[in-house]
Amino acid sequence: MNTMTLTKVTASVCGALLVLLLGKWVAESLYHVEAHGEAAYVIEIEGDDAAEEEVAEVSFQDLLAAADADKGAKVFKKCVACHKLEDGVKATGPSLYGIIGRSVGAVDGFRYSDAMAGKGGEWTAEALDVFLTKPSADIPGTKMSFSGLSKEGDRVNLIAYLDSIDD
């Protein structure tokens, strides 16, 4: 590359930079971005009083009474890979037929983890709600690898569906 070409390239870059700086100066003179004086009008918003309004807690029983079993059937699609709804039919997990009111770890012929077998008690709607939130947190050491249902509405609908399928 000769000296004349190098001079032309350098002059082109400097010229482009000059045009950019002049364009910026013109734009700033036309459009003022910094604020001058006070605002022409002020929009007042509600203070923290509105944010601190207490949300009425709805009891679990009220949620369960208003649950939709049809929506629960859709949520059950997440469970169908491991659980069956027919009485006595086992898959990777035990049958969920008649689970409400059944003792924990009580399906004959299914090998439960030691943690699940040692849990004791029975599957009430409240116990299922806690378990379905995050199974590994409710029963540490369970073989169930499901991460849980974070939405309370999904859990309640699923519990209503499971309660509706038994005789």
Secondary structure as GFF3:
##gff-version 3
##sequence-region A 1 167
A	DSSP	alpha_helix	3	30	.	.	.	ID=ss1
A	DSSP	alpha_helix	48	51	.	.	.	ID=ss2
A	DSSP	alpha_helix	60	65	.	.	.	ID=ss3
A	DSSP	alpha_helix	69	75	.	.	.	ID=ss4
A	DSSP	three_ten_helix	76	78	.	.	.	ID=ss5
A	DSSP	alpha_helix	114	117	.	.	.	ID=ss6
A	DSSP	alpha_helix	125	133	.	.	.	ID=ss7
A	DSSP	alpha_helix	135	138	.	.	.	ID=ss8
A	DSSP	alpha_helix	152	164	.	.	.	ID=ss9
###
